[in-house]
Structure formats: structure tokens, C-alpha cells
Amino acid sequence: MIGSVAEEPMDRREMLAAGAGTVLLALVDVARADDTKSPSGAPTIPAGLLDAIATCIAKSLACAAHCQAQLAAGNTSFTHCNQAVTDMIDVARATESLVARKSVTAKKMADTCAAACKECSAACLEHKAHFAHGMHMECKACMEACDACAKACAAFAAS
């Protein structure tokens, strides 16, 4: 009896391991699937779109930190930039999630993201006079990333 009781949990473990292995193989197959085979109504994701959004988010986080440091030091000329970059980060994160999941609302959100990126870029551009002096380079990097993201998102939304 003791031997048969000890073997039973082992059989369950083996079954669970085999089941987990099957699920893992299925997930790998899904990950390797061709993007053109999207579910009905789901958009096909253009190459580089997620990279543009991710880069924009990364650069804008540095810009937001810079803006907040400037505001903390009493430089109120960063108020508009801080507001625009904070809004854009929220919109870009939501867009990134919807695009990655191939949501049917991804194109609508990408259009909103393009608009938020344009607003952020314009706010960062307010500090352009300082770029030549090596100042506020976080704003310059954010502006450039926003411009690229806006272009990628607008093209995706229009497709």
C-alpha cells in the first residue's frame, strides 16, 4: 500500500509537467506566429511601432524627471512641458498595451497617442534655445522620440 501511495503523487506530477510542457510549446508557437494572421478585426502591427512607443516612453520619463527637478528648483517655465510629458506618458503606455495585444481599439488609441506626442514635442521645443548650450538635453531627446512616435502612431492609425 505504501508503495502505491508514493507512486500516485509522482504520476500527478508527471502529468502536470507534461501538461505544462504542452502549454509552453503552444505559447512558443503563438509567439512565432506570423503577425499577418491577426484575429478578425485585429490590426497587423507594423515593424518598429512598439519600439518607437517604448523609446518615447523611456525618453519622456527622463524628461519628466528633469522637468520636476526644474520645477522643484523654482523654474516655472517647465510647467507646460511637465504637464504635456506626463499626459503623453500615460497615453503612450496605454497605446503600447493595446498595440501589443492587437486590440481592435489600438488604432484609435494610436491616433490619440500621436496627438499627445505632438503636444509633448511642442512643449519640449519651448526649451530649444538652451539645446545649443547643452542644457535641457532630456527635453531635446524627448522631443525627438515624440516626433518619431507620433509619425509611427499616425501611420498605424491611418492604415
Buried (B, 14 or more C-beta within 10 A) or exposed (E): EEEEEEEEEEEEEEEEEEEEEEEEEEEEEEEEEEEEEBEEEBBEBBEEBBEBBBBBBEBBBBBBEBBBEBBEEEEEEBEBBBBBBBBBBEBBBBBBEBBBEBBBEBBEBBBBBBBBBBBBBBBBBBBEEEBEEEEBBBBBBBBBBBBBBBBBBBBBBEE
